[in-house]
Amino acid sequence: MNEKQERKLRRFRRAIAGFGFIILLLLSGESIWLGSKILQRLEGLSTAQTDNLQWNLTQIEVEYLRVENRALAVESEADLRALRRAFDVFYSRITTVRESSVFAPLRNDVEANRHLLHVQDRLDELASFVDAPDGQFMANMEVFKKQVVENRADMRALAIAGLSVYAAQNEAKRLDLHRLLSQLAAVVFVLVTALGLTALLLAVLYRRVRSMAANSVRTAARMQAMVASSLDAILVVNSDGQLIEYNGAAETVFGYSREEALGSDMAQLIVPTHHREAHKRGLARFLKTGISTVAGKGRIELEAMRKSGEVFPVELSITPTASGDDTVFVSFLRDISDRYEAEAELRAARDDALAGERAKANLLTVMSHEMRTPLTGVLGAIEIMESEQPTETQRKYLRAMRVSGELLLQHVNDVLELSRLEADALPEETTHFDLVDLVEGLVASQQATAQSTGNDLSVYCNLGGSRFVDGSPRAVQQTLLNLVGNALKFTRNGAVMVEISRRENSDIVDFQVADTGKGIAPEHLERIFEDFVTLDSSYGRMSEGTGLGLAITSRMVASMGGEITCESVLGEGSTFYIHAPLPVVDNTAPGVMSRSEVDRRSARLLIVEDNDVNRELLLKMLELMGHNVIAAAGGAEAVALVAKNHFDLVLMDISMPEVDGIEAIRRIRARKLAPHTDIVALTAHAAAEDHKRVLAAGFAEILTKPVNKRQLIEVIGRRALRHEADGEDEENGSDIAQFFEALGPEKANEFLMRFLDEIATFAGELAKGTGISRDLRAESHRLAGSAAVLGLASLRKCLQDIEVGAEDRPPACDQFGEVWQEADAILMAELNQIAAE
């Protein structure tokens, strides 16, 4: 140990001794001062408590004397108020003695408690006088006064007993306090003794300082060895920028030997040329102001230079520290070239993966278009062929073709829908719709499937005040369709129940889809919402599927802000629960529609489709629905037709050669053609990005191919006929001439004969005078559609009232005969006129 270190050691010893002496004095003084204060405060608290208790007992006796004086002073009813007030005060003080924990010692004393109970008994008896009416109180006043006087001795005995109890208690407390203070004195003595021992210990520690100094030297040596063996490069630089320490790892990293590096300017050795000026300015700024963007900032990444001139990335941590009158900088550096190479490889892999995802998305887009376009033709042709009165055998094959085509379309839809949901597409815009109408229509569409598997499919709706809600009808419909479809697939000769209800005073609607199928094993319940999951044990391959239905359902429910759960018992059935926010809306609000509202009179339509087969099929379907339709084969032709004609609605394909749908709508809107006519997109593309692009171009909405009759009825009712319906003449008229022109005489006559037979059967059921069954309401809805096609507005309205009436037998049932006679007369007149022409 050199002389400088020895001086530091002596100063350290003196500092320790002085510090210990000061601590000893402070602790001793503090102990004496605390002891004195504790004695004073304990004495004060003890006296104050006793005085307070004695005062309370004395005050009780004073209050009783006040009651006695008030009683003796009563001469009239006017004096009773003061007597009652004095009695209430006295009664409350006795109650305090009976209940307060402060007076527990008094109650615990046998003699005092006996007097207290006696006083309380008398007090309760006196209370019966005080609580009586004034007249009765005055009548019993002498008895009251007598009892008050007699009770004075008990009150005095209670006060004396209480004072004796609290005097004994006070004496015990004083003895206890004396014992406590004695213990405190002993503690102080021990503390002083301990302080003395501490002083001796400090002396022993003082002698050990020299040993500790030796240990410090050894520790420094070990630290030097650790620095030398570190895998990270360690450099120590003084304030002049010279290297004063340089370990073995630094030799490996930079290529300079220790002898070459020590004493050299670090900036010239390892800082790249383009960073040297910034390094020098930063060092000067730190030495002047203490501000640095590198030193003391933790790990940072910079560039360094090897002896060969190679520039490479390093992870660097610099810590400035004072060493005597100088400041040194300890730097830890790590070569991270390998990490940069690995990150570059990861970025390349990520880019390849993203390219793969884009390729997949493009493939799905192409697949969507290339598969949906021919499916449009196939399913459309089947739908038209079914309307041509095929034979039973032909109907059988057409049904098989439709089932296969729709199954293929469902598989395509599942994959594309999952892709859309996984892409985090923006949620659909909400609209107002009739929830009951949607659910009942969906259930009705699945009745044929239910009957084919021997199942009873039922629905129960309880939405309280309003059936109209704000939300995504497509998401609700697709969700319920998936659940009902699953339930029907996996249930045989059982029952499937659909129930919807609204929580009281809430936006939340609860959906339940329950079945009596085979159920799901408990270990599989967590997996059923995963992608491509089919369960062999309970949901086996008894029916085909992609295994995506419940995965898509779960994502759709989440997109609505809801949640879905499942309960199941193996061998007994399953119940799926959905809770989703669907706020109530006014059924007079714009955009609220029920299914019956779309069955209206004919519209003038323009369809734009470059595929010849799809164009002809779409044209035929719309004409069979009674609409006036013009077809265009391309976008340029569509623009020309819109410029010359008025249309209630335009249905336009997107992918067309030369002028596509987006360019066509741009030209129509730019020239301000048909400003009040909605243009609906027809597309086989299902990707979310494509739909965003289409809607951004100005299309009112999108119909994804293949489009069926139901979708066409809904979009025409929503977009083409609602404006007309606002001013529609509700008087009976007829579109029968247009009907004959669209279908031809033979098919029109066949339709009318069947319609008349169905009306007669329906009227016969109504004439029975019984309640309206669900099947009869469904028949009413179907006949209302036929009446709308024929333009019989009053008949259509009557049938709609029967369908949606809340009563067991709506009033419209009794009006049907008269309404039908008027409609029948109009039909006969129209038929006679057509025959004459």
Beta strands, then each sheet from edge to edge (+ up, - down):
strand 1: 233-237
strand 2: 243-246
strand 3: 300-305
strand 4: 311-323
strand 5: 326-335
strand 6: 431-434
strand 7: 456-462
strand 8: 468-471
strand 9: 495-502
strand 10: 508-515
strand 11: 563-569
strand 12: 573-581
strand 13: 604-608
strand 14: 628-632
strand 15: 649-653
strand 16: 678-683
strand 17: 702-704
sheet 1: 2+ 1- 5+ 4- 3+
sheet 2: 6+ 8-
sheet 3: 7+ 9+ 10- 12+ 11-
sheet 4: 14+ 13+ 15+ 16+ 17+
end
